[in-house]
Amino acid sequence: MATILGERSGGVNPDEPPACLQPGLSKQRWGRQVFPMSTPLRCRLLAVGLLPWVVLGADIGVVTGSGPGTNGYRALVPDDRPSAPILAPASAEGRARIQQFKLPSGLKVDLWASEPMLANAVAFSVDELGRVWTSETYRYRTSVLDIRHYMFMLEDDLASRSLEDRLANIRKWFGPEGEKQLSRETEVIRLLEDTQGTGHADRSTVMVEGLNSPLDGIASGILARHGELWFTDIPSLWKFTPRTGAERDRTGLQPVRSPQSAIGLASTPQVHSNLTAEALLTGFGVRFSFTGHDLHGLKLGPDGRLYFSCGDRGTHVTTREGTVIDLPDEGAVFRCEPDGSHLEIFARGLRNPQELAFDDEGNLFTGDNDSDQGDRERWEYVVEGGDYGWRVGYQH
């Protein structure tokens, strides 16, 4: 799609949309309109010619945005938003896809696990026992909004400085019913195991769910090490630790209340009874921005500290020591101790740094998305203390 922003100018009536645009397009909306790729090229070129500047967006599906709601609020883009994750039935699709792979000599690929044992895995981590922990999203672009579908609230989204601001925007634009709809779908942490040693997973267990506050993002990062588990999901960095003693090996999921959940700023997840849970840090994702500019990239560094990244959805975090880290308009790479203490900015000014990787010399690298404006994705050497120059306002 191409998202056309700005004021009209040129030798036509600025109050009338071109005739080739979608029927029924209101005069009030055409100056900030999403044009599907099916729109005739001549029409798209005409629209570009009328504007002083243009932002070309990624193809995010033919979605025209939300329409009028009720009681003075705007409606969310229609979707079922089920409270229980939906997994596809077993099929031969995974094996069929493997047949399409082109492999170098000596390399073999096997199907280890597939639906319905898991779905929508954004990240996974293999622990010392050979078990696989997955972070799975069911909120992507339905409950985690993409601002390109809701351009009427762009200015409020850009102005948001904190989680409280974003929650206030949800309530302002979508009202109680919208907030309720955004609180249904949950992200999931799942444990996959090969208990028989056959080389294929035979057990799938949901370890955490209930990550469904209206501010929850995409379950984008997971790291398992020595029995402990770290997990990134806007707005929080979580740590899960195995239980010991009489509480261990009970079945089922137990609720864990975050200290801030009463005011809607964090989830009250349901956690497997073998685990304890703690939200180490909260305050990531002060705006919606583009979907996927989330909290991710978990990695233990050579210094023994935990590294992770956040896109330009922004950060306003009070650390465990009581100081405030305020980067509301940019992405960054952070590091802290494994218990969440001593959080600090490692590098800033990134757009959407995702996976992090250290080389054998301890140098840190990341991949950063392009902005859909003709620039290219970047493979970046992340220098401690560096500012890479991006600010979210450049997108618009």
C-alpha positions as CSV (number, residue, x, y, z in Angstrom):
1,M,0.0,0.0,0.0
2,A,0.9,3.6,-0.3
3,T,0.0,5.9,2.5
4,I,-0.6,9.4,1.3
5,L,-0.1,12.2,3.8
6,G,-0.1,16.0,3.7
7,E,-1.9,18.9,2.3
8,R,-3.3,19.1,-1.2
9,S,-1.9,21.5,-3.8
10,G,-1.8,21.8,-7.5
11,G,-4.1,22.8,-10.3
12,V,-7.2,20.9,-9.2
13,N,-9.9,21.5,-6.6
14,P,-8.2,20.6,-3.3
15,D,-11.5,19.7,-1.7
16,E,-12.4,17.0,-4.2
17,P,-10.7,13.6,-4.4
18,P,-9.7,12.4,-7.9
19,A,-12.5,10.6,-9.7
20,C,-10.5,7.3,-9.9
21,L,-10.4,7.0,-6.1
22,Q,-12.6,4.6,-4.2
23,P,-16.3,5.4,-4.5
24,G,-17.7,7.0,-1.4
25,L,-14.4,8.4,-0.2
26,S,-15.3,11.4,1.9
27,K,-13.8,14.9,1.2
28,Q,-12.6,15.0,4.8
29,R,-10.6,11.7,4.4
30,W,-9.0,11.8,1.0
31,G,-6.0,14.0,2.1
32,R,-4.8,11.2,4.4
33,Q,-5.9,8.1,2.6
34,V,-4.6,4.5,2.3
35,F,-4.5,3.4,-1.4
36,P,-4.5,-0.3,-1.9
37,M,-2.2,-1.7,-4.6
38,S,-5.2,-2.5,-6.7
39,T,-5.8,1.2,-7.2
40,P,-4.9,2.0,-10.8
41,L,-1.3,3.3,-11.3
42,R,-2.5,6.4,-13.0
43,C,-4.6,7.2,-10.0
44,R,-1.8,6.6,-7.6
45,L,0.5,8.8,-9.6
46,L,-2.1,11.5,-9.8
47,A,-2.5,11.5,-6.0
48,V,1.3,11.7,-5.6
49,G,1.5,14.7,-7.9
50,L,-1.0,16.6,-5.9
51,L,0.9,16.4,-2.6
52,P,4.1,18.1,-1.4
53,W,5.4,15.0,0.2
54,V,4.5,11.3,0.3
55,V,5.3,8.4,2.6
56,L,5.3,5.0,0.8
57,G,4.2,2.3,3.3
58,A,4.7,-1.4,3.3
59,D,1.9,-3.5,1.9
60,I,0.0,-4.2,5.1
61,G,-3.1,-5.7,3.5
62,V,-6.1,-4.2,2.0
63,V,-7.5,-2.6,5.1
64,T,-9.2,0.8,4.9
65,G,-9.0,1.5,8.6
66,S,-11.7,1.8,11.2
67,G,-15.0,3.4,10.6
68,P,-17.4,5.3,12.8
69,G,-18.1,3.6,16.1
70,T,-20.8,4.1,18.7
71,N,-21.3,6.5,21.6
72,G,-18.8,8.9,19.9
73,Y,-15.9,6.5,19.8
74,R,-14.2,5.0,16.7
75,A,-14.5,1.4,15.9
76,L,-11.5,-1.0,15.6
77,V,-10.9,-2.7,12.3
78,P,-13.3,-5.7,12.4
79,D,-11.9,-9.0,13.6
80,D,-13.0,-11.9,15.8
81,R,-10.3,-11.4,18.4
82,P,-10.9,-14.7,20.1
83,S,-9.8,-15.1,23.8
84,A,-8.5,-18.7,23.2
85,P,-5.7,-19.1,20.7
86,I,-6.7,-20.9,17.5
87,L,-4.3,-23.5,16.2
88,A,-4.6,-25.2,12.8
89,P,-5.2,-29.0,12.7
90,A,-2.4,-31.4,11.8
91,S,-1.5,-31.4,8.1
92,A,1.2,-32.4,5.6
93,E,2.0,-28.8,4.9
94,G,5.3,-28.7,6.9
95,R,6.7,-31.7,5.1
96,A,5.6,-30.4,1.8
97,R,7.4,-27.1,2.4
98,I,10.6,-29.0,3.3
99,Q,10.5,-30.6,-0.1
100,Q,10.9,-27.1,-1.6
101,F,14.1,-26.4,0.2
102,K,17.4,-26.3,-1.7
103,L,20.1,-27.8,0.5
104,P,23.8,-28.0,0.2
105,S,25.4,-31.4,0.0
106,G,25.4,-33.2,3.4
107,L,22.7,-31.1,5.0
108,K,19.4,-32.7,6.0
109,V,16.2,-31.0,7.3
110,D,13.6,-32.8,9.4
111,L,10.2,-31.6,10.7
112,W,10.6,-31.5,14.5
113,A,7.2,-29.9,15.5
114,S,4.3,-28.4,13.7
115,E,0.7,-27.3,14.2
116,P,-1.3,-28.0,16.3
117,M,1.6,-28.3,18.8
118,L,2.4,-24.6,18.2
119,A,1.5,-21.7,16.1
120,N,2.7,-18.2,15.2
121,A,6.1,-18.6,16.8
122,V,8.0,-15.3,16.7
123,A,11.0,-16.6,18.6
124,F,12.3,-19.7,20.2
125,S,15.0,-20.8,22.5
126,V,16.6,-24.3,23.1
127,D,17.5,-25.0,26.7
128,E,20.2,-27.3,28.1
129,L,17.8,-30.3,28.1
130,G,17.1,-29.9,24.4
131,R,13.6,-28.6,25.1
132,V,12.3,-25.8,22.9
133,W,10.5,-22.7,24.4
134,T,8.4,-20.7,22.0
135,S,7.0,-17.2,22.2
136,E,3.9,-17.1,20.1
137,T,1.7,-14.2,19.0
138,Y,-2.1,-14.2,18.6
139,R,-2.5,-10.4,18.9
140,Y,-0.5,-9.4,15.8
141,R,-2.3,-6.6,13.9
142,T,-5.6,-7.4,15.6
143,S,-5.0,-6.3,19.2
144,V,-1.6,-4.8,18.6
145,L,-2.6,-2.0,16.4
146,D,-0.7,-0.7,13.4
147,I,-1.0,3.1,13.2
148,R,-1.3,2.9,9.4
149,H,-4.8,1.5,10.0
150,Y,-5.7,4.3,12.4
151,M,-4.3,7.4,10.9
152,F,-6.9,9.6,12.5
153,M,-5.0,9.2,15.8
154,L,-1.5,9.6,14.4
155,E,-0.8,12.9,16.2
156,D,-1.9,11.5,19.5
157,D,0.2,8.4,18.9
158,L,3.3,10.5,18.1
159,A,2.7,12.7,21.2
160,S,2.4,9.7,23.6
161,R,5.2,9.8,26.1
162,S,4.3,6.9,28.5
163,L,2.1,3.8,28.9
164,E,-0.4,6.0,30.7
165,D,-0.6,8.2,27.6
166,R,-1.2,5.2,25.3
167,L,-3.9,3.8,27.6
168,A,-5.5,7.3,27.6
169,N,-5.5,7.3,23.8
170,I,-7.2,3.9,23.7
171,R,-9.9,5.1,26.0
172,K,-10.2,8.4,24.2
173,W,-10.6,7.0,20.7
174,F,-12.1,3.5,21.2
175,G,-13.9,3.8,24.6
176,P,-14.7,1.0,27.0
177,E,-15.8,-1.4,24.3
178,G,-12.6,-0.9,22.3
179,E,-10.5,-1.4,25.4
180,K,-12.4,-4.6,26.1
181,Q,-11.8,-5.9,22.6
182,L,-8.0,-5.2,22.9
183,S,-8.0,-7.2,26.1
184,R,-9.1,-10.6,24.7
185,E,-6.4,-12.1,22.7
186,T,-3.4,-13.5,24.5
187,E,0.3,-14.1,23.7
188,V,1.6,-17.6,24.7
189,I,4.8,-19.2,26.0
190,R,4.9,-22.9,25.1
191,L,7.3,-25.7,26.0
192,L,7.9,-28.4,23.3
193,E,9.6,-31.6,24.3
194,D,10.9,-34.9,22.7
195,T,10.3,-37.1,25.7
196,Q,10.9,-40.4,23.8
197,G,14.2,-39.4,22.0
198,T,12.7,-40.0,18.6
199,G,14.0,-36.7,17.1
200,H,10.5,-35.3,17.0
201,A,8.5,-33.3,19.6
202,D,5.8,-35.3,21.3
203,R,4.7,-33.1,24.1
204,S,3.4,-29.5,24.0
205,T,2.6,-27.5,27.1
206,V,1.3,-24.0,27.5
207,M,3.5,-22.5,30.2
208,V,2.2,-18.9,30.2
209,E,-0.9,-17.2,28.8
210,G,-3.1,-14.3,29.9
211,L,-0.7,-11.8,28.3
212,N,-3.7,-9.7,27.1
213,S,-3.8,-6.3,28.7
214,P,-4.8,-3.6,26.2
215,L,-1.2,-2.5,26.2
216,D,0.3,-5.9,25.5
217,G,2.4,-6.2,22.4
218,I,3.8,-9.1,20.4
219,A,5.6,-11.9,22.2
220,S,8.8,-11.2,20.4
221,G,11.7,-12.5,22.5
222,I,12.5,-15.5,24.6
223,L,15.7,-16.9,26.2
224,A,16.1,-20.1,28.3
225,R,19.3,-20.7,30.3
226,H,20.1,-22.9,33.3
227,G,16.4,-23.4,34.2
228,E,15.5,-19.7,34.0
229,L,13.5,-18.0,31.3
230,W,13.5,-14.4,30.1
231,F,10.7,-13.1,27.9
232,T,10.0,-9.8,26.2
233,D,6.5,-8.6,25.5
234,I,5.6,-4.9,25.5
235,P,5.2,-3.4,28.0
236,S,7.5,-5.6,30.1
237,L,10.6,-7.7,30.4
238,W,9.6,-10.8,32.3
239,K,11.6,-13.5,34.2
240,F,10.3,-17.0,35.0
241,T,12.1,-19.2,37.5
242,P,11.4,-22.9,38.4
243,R,9.6,-23.6,41.6
244,T,11.1,-25.9,44.1
245,G,9.7,-28.1,46.9
246,A,6.1,-29.0,47.4
247,E,4.8,-26.4,44.9
248,R,6.6,-28.1,42.0
249,D,5.0,-30.5,39.6
250,R,1.4,-29.5,40.3
251,T,-0.6,-29.1,37.1
252,G,-2.4,-26.2,35.6
253,L,-1.9,-22.5,35.3
254,Q,-1.9,-20.1,38.2
255,P,-2.5,-16.3,38.1
256,V,0.4,-13.9,38.8
257,R,-0.5,-10.3,39.5
258,S,1.8,-7.6,38.3
259,P,2.0,-4.6,40.8
260,Q,0.7,-2.3,38.0
261,S,-2.0,-4.5,36.6
262,A,-4.8,-2.8,38.6
263,I,-4.5,0.3,36.4
264,G,-4.3,-1.6,33.2
265,L,-0.5,-1.1,32.5
266,A,0.5,-4.7,32.6
267,S,-1.1,-8.2,32.3
268,T,-2.0,-10.6,34.9
269,P,-0.6,-13.7,33.3
270,Q,-1.6,-17.3,34.0
271,V,1.7,-19.1,34.7
272,H,2.3,-22.9,34.9
273,S,2.5,-24.0,38.6
274,N,6.1,-25.1,38.0
275,L,7.2,-21.5,37.4
276,T,7.3,-18.3,39.3
277,A,7.0,-15.0,37.4
278,E,8.3,-11.5,37.8
279,A,7.9,-8.4,35.6
280,L,11.5,-7.1,35.9
281,L,10.9,-3.9,34.0
282,T,7.8,-2.2,32.7
283,G,7.4,0.9,30.4
284,F,8.3,-0.2,26.9
285,G,6.0,0.7,24.0
286,V,4.7,4.2,24.7
287,R,2.8,4.2,21.3
288,F,1.4,1.9,18.7
289,S,3.6,3.0,15.8
290,F,4.1,0.3,13.2
291,T,3.3,-3.3,14.1
292,G,6.4,-5.3,15.0
293,H,8.5,-2.4,16.4
294,D,8.4,-4.3,19.6
295,L,10.5,-5.6,22.5
296,H,12.8,-8.4,21.3
297,G,16.4,-9.6,20.7
298,L,17.1,-11.2,24.0
299,K,20.8,-12.3,24.3
300,L,23.2,-12.9,27.2
301,G,26.4,-11.0,26.5
302,P,30.0,-12.0,27.1
303,D,29.9,-9.8,30.2
304,G,27.1,-11.9,31.7
305,R,24.5,-9.2,31.3
306,L,21.2,-9.4,29.5
307,Y,20.9,-7.5,26.2
308,F,17.6,-6.8,24.4
309,S,16.2,-4.3,21.9
310,C,13.1,-2.2,21.5
311,G,11.8,-0.5,18.3
312,D,10.6,3.0,17.9
313,R,7.4,2.3,19.8
314,G,9.5,4.0,22.5
315,T,10.5,3.6,26.1
316,H,9.7,5.3,29.4
317,V,11.0,3.0,32.2
318,T,11.6,3.5,35.8
319,T,14.5,1.3,36.7
320,R,14.8,-0.9,39.8
321,E,17.1,1.7,41.3
322,G,14.4,4.5,40.8
323,T,16.0,6.4,37.8
324,V,14.0,7.0,34.6
325,I,15.1,6.0,31.2
326,D,13.2,8.1,28.7
327,L,13.5,7.4,25.0
328,P,10.0,7.9,23.7
329,D,10.8,8.6,20.0
330,E,13.4,6.0,19.0
331,G,14.5,2.4,19.2
332,A,17.4,1.3,21.3
333,V,19.5,-1.6,22.6
334,F,19.4,-2.0,26.4
335,R,21.3,-4.1,28.8
336,C,20.8,-5.0,32.5
337,E,21.8,-7.6,35.0
338,P,19.8,-10.9,34.8
339,D,17.7,-9.8,37.7
340,G,16.7,-6.6,35.9
341,S,18.9,-4.3,37.9
342,H,21.2,-1.7,36.5
343,L,19.3,-1.1,33.3
344,E,21.1,1.1,30.9
345,I,21.1,2.3,27.3
346,F,23.7,0.5,25.2
347,A,22.9,2.3,21.9
348,R,20.0,4.5,20.7
349,G,18.6,6.1,17.6
350,L,17.6,2.9,15.9
351,R,14.3,2.3,14.1
352,N,13.5,-1.3,14.7
353,P,16.5,-3.4,15.8
354,Q,15.5,-7.0,16.1
355,E,17.8,-9.9,16.6
356,L,21.1,-9.3,18.4
357,A,24.3,-11.2,17.8
358,F,27.8,-11.1,19.3
359,D,30.8,-12.3,17.3
360,D,33.8,-14.2,18.8
361,E,35.4,-10.9,19.8
362,G,32.4,-9.6,21.7
363,N,31.3,-7.1,19.0
364,L,27.5,-6.6,18.8
365,F,25.5,-6.5,15.6
366,T,21.8,-6.1,14.7
367,G,19.5,-5.9,11.7
368,D,17.4,-2.7,11.4
369,N,14.3,-2.4,9.3
370,D,14.0,0.1,6.4
371,S,11.3,2.8,6.7
372,D,9.5,2.0,3.4
373,Q,10.7,5.2,1.9
374,G,13.3,3.8,-0.5
375,D,16.0,3.2,2.0
376,R,17.4,-0.2,2.7
377,E,17.5,-2.5,5.7
378,R,20.7,-2.1,7.6
379,W,23.1,-4.6,9.2
380,E,24.6,-2.5,11.9
381,Y,27.6,-2.7,14.1
382,V,26.2,-1.6,17.5
383,V,28.7,0.6,19.3
384,E,28.3,1.2,23.0
385,G,27.1,4.8,23.5
386,G,26.3,5.2,19.8
387,D,23.3,7.3,18.5
388,Y,22.3,6.0,15.0
389,G,20.1,9.0,14.3
390,W,16.5,7.7,13.8
391,R,13.5,9.5,15.4
392,V,10.0,8.2,14.9
393,G,8.8,11.6,13.4
394,Y,11.0,10.9,10.3
395,Q,8.5,8.1,9.4
396,H,5.7,10.6,8.8
